[in-house]
């Protein structure tokens, strides 16, 4: 059975989509100020969450790079010791004085063996003020570029240190 559609008289049919019909002048296309403010607020919230997370990742990466650099300098110092029966006076003797940490500062080195009172006063020390190495100190001053003898000092917490004669390489805060 076929369904018949009702016939519409063309004279009574209403034209809904006429090409000559215009929109009222008060109806403009675009975004309202509230929509723009909402979009800006959402972007600001996402940025406030993302930027600190990104910074933490960058800091971890820089710390890891400094640890790897210290791990690569240490064998050079040990090799120098086995060849000369002494540690070098500076990193220049092993051609490592031009190495910079991720923050652009030179790595710090202090040969301990055979050093006098002046060397003993500059040794890196843990929270009980016990020297952290007995052979040599090798460290980066960290992101802030400053350091103090005790690892517990506020400006030393971000330092990347070699401790326990090479058994630990990492941040002073975690030592």
C-alpha positions as CSV (number, residue, x, y, z in Angstrom):
1,X,0.0,0.0,0.0
2,X,1.4,3.3,-1.1
3,X,1.4,6.3,1.2
4,X,0.2,9.4,-0.5
5,X,1.7,12.7,0.5
6,X,-0.6,15.6,0.9
7,X,-0.6,18.1,-1.9
8,X,0.4,21.6,-1.0
9,X,-1.0,24.5,-2.8
10,X,2.0,26.6,-4.0
11,X,0.2,29.9,-3.2
12,X,-0.3,29.0,0.5
13,X,3.1,27.6,1.0
14,X,5.3,29.7,3.3
15,X,8.9,30.2,2.2
16,X,11.2,29.7,5.1
17,X,14.5,30.0,3.4
18,X,14.3,32.9,1.0
19,X,17.5,34.2,-0.5
20,X,16.2,37.7,-0.2
21,X,15.4,37.5,3.5
22,X,18.0,39.2,5.7
23,X,19.0,38.7,9.3
24,X,18.1,41.4,11.7
25,X,20.9,44.0,12.2
26,X,21.2,43.2,16.0
27,X,22.2,39.6,15.3
28,X,26.0,39.7,14.6
29,X,28.2,36.7,14.2
30,X,31.2,36.2,16.6
31,X,32.1,35.6,20.2
32,X,30.8,37.4,23.2
33,X,33.2,38.9,25.7
34,X,32.1,36.3,28.3
35,X,33.0,33.5,25.9
36,X,36.4,35.0,25.3
37,X,37.0,35.5,29.0
38,X,36.1,31.9,29.7
39,X,38.5,30.6,27.0
40,X,41.3,32.8,28.5
41,X,40.6,31.5,32.0
42,X,40.7,27.9,30.8
43,X,44.1,28.5,29.1
44,X,45.4,30.2,32.2
45,X,44.4,27.3,34.4
46,X,46.0,24.7,32.1
47,X,49.2,26.8,31.9
48,X,49.3,27.2,35.7
49,X,49.2,23.4,36.0
50,X,51.6,22.6,33.2
51,X,54.4,25.1,33.7
52,X,55.5,23.8,37.2
53,X,55.3,20.2,36.0
54,X,57.4,21.0,33.0
55,X,59.9,22.9,35.2
56,X,60.3,19.8,37.5
57,X,61.0,17.7,34.5
58,X,63.7,20.1,33.3
59,X,65.3,20.2,36.8
60,X,65.4,16.4,37.0
61,X,67.0,16.3,33.5
62,X,69.6,18.9,34.5
63,X,70.4,17.0,37.7
64,X,70.8,13.7,35.8
65,X,73.1,15.4,33.3
66,X,75.3,16.8,36.1
67,X,75.4,13.4,37.7
68,X,76.5,11.8,34.4
69,X,79.2,14.5,33.9
70,X,80.6,13.8,37.4
71,X,80.5,10.1,36.7
72,X,82.6,10.7,33.6
73,X,85.1,13.0,35.3
74,X,85.7,10.6,38.3
75,X,87.4,7.8,36.2
76,X,89.7,10.4,34.7
77,X,90.8,11.5,38.2
78,X,91.2,7.9,39.3
79,X,93.3,7.1,36.2
80,X,95.5,10.1,36.9
81,X,96.0,8.8,40.5
82,X,97.1,5.3,39.3
83,X,99.5,6.8,36.8
84,X,101.0,9.5,39.0
85,X,100.3,8.2,42.6
86,X,98.6,11.5,43.4
87,X,95.4,13.3,42.6
88,X,95.6,16.3,40.3
89,X,95.8,19.8,41.8
90,X,93.0,20.9,39.5
91,X,90.8,19.6,36.7
92,X,93.1,21.3,34.2
93,X,95.6,18.5,34.7
94,X,93.1,16.0,33.2
95,X,91.8,18.5,30.6
96,X,88.4,18.7,32.3
97,X,88.6,22.3,33.4
98,X,86.4,23.5,30.5
99,X,83.5,21.2,31.4
100,X,80.4,23.2,32.6
101,X,77.4,21.9,34.5
102,X,73.9,22.3,33.0
103,X,73.6,25.7,34.6
104,X,76.9,27.0,33.0
105,X,79.1,26.8,36.1
106,X,82.4,24.9,36.2
107,X,82.6,21.7,38.2
108,X,84.3,22.1,41.6
109,X,87.2,19.8,42.5
110,X,89.2,19.5,45.7
111,X,92.0,16.9,46.0
112,X,92.1,15.8,49.6
113,X,95.1,13.5,50.0
114,X,98.2,15.4,51.0
115,X,96.3,18.6,51.7
116,X,96.9,20.7,54.7
117,X,94.7,22.6,57.0
118,X,93.3,24.8,54.2
119,X,92.1,21.8,52.3
120,X,90.6,20.2,55.5
121,X,88.5,23.4,56.1
122,X,87.0,23.3,52.5
123,X,86.0,19.6,52.6
124,X,82.3,18.9,51.9
125,X,80.6,17.6,55.1
126,X,77.3,15.8,55.9
127,X,74.8,16.7,58.5
128,X,77.1,15.5,61.3
129,X,80.0,17.6,59.9
130,X,81.9,14.5,58.8
131,X,83.7,14.7,55.4
132,X,81.7,12.9,52.7
133,X,84.9,11.7,50.8
134,X,88.4,10.7,51.7
135,X,90.0,10.9,48.3
136,X,88.6,14.0,46.6
137,X,85.5,16.2,46.4
138,X,83.9,16.6,43.0
139,X,80.6,18.5,42.7
140,X,78.4,20.9,40.8
141,X,77.1,24.0,42.7
142,X,73.6,23.3,41.3
143,X,70.9,25.5,39.9
144,X,71.6,28.5,42.3
145,X,75.3,28.5,41.5
146,X,76.3,28.8,45.2
147,X,77.4,26.4,47.8
148,X,78.6,26.0,51.3
149,X,80.8,23.4,53.0
150,X,78.0,21.6,54.9
151,X,75.5,19.8,52.6
152,X,72.7,20.9,55.0
153,X,73.2,24.6,54.2
154,X,70.2,26.0,52.3
155,X,72.4,27.0,49.3
156,X,74.0,23.5,49.2
157,X,70.8,21.4,49.0
158,X,70.6,21.7,45.2
159,X,74.3,20.7,44.7
160,X,75.1,17.5,42.7
161,X,77.7,15.8,44.8
162,X,80.0,12.8,44.6
163,X,80.0,11.2,48.1
164,X,81.2,8.0,49.9
165,X,84.3,8.0,47.6
166,X,82.1,7.6,44.5
167,X,79.4,5.2,45.8
168,X,76.8,8.1,45.7
169,X,76.3,10.7,43.0
170,X,73.2,12.8,43.3
171,X,71.7,15.8,45.0
172,X,73.0,16.9,48.4
173,X,69.4,17.1,49.6
174,X,68.9,13.3,48.9
175,X,72.2,12.3,50.5
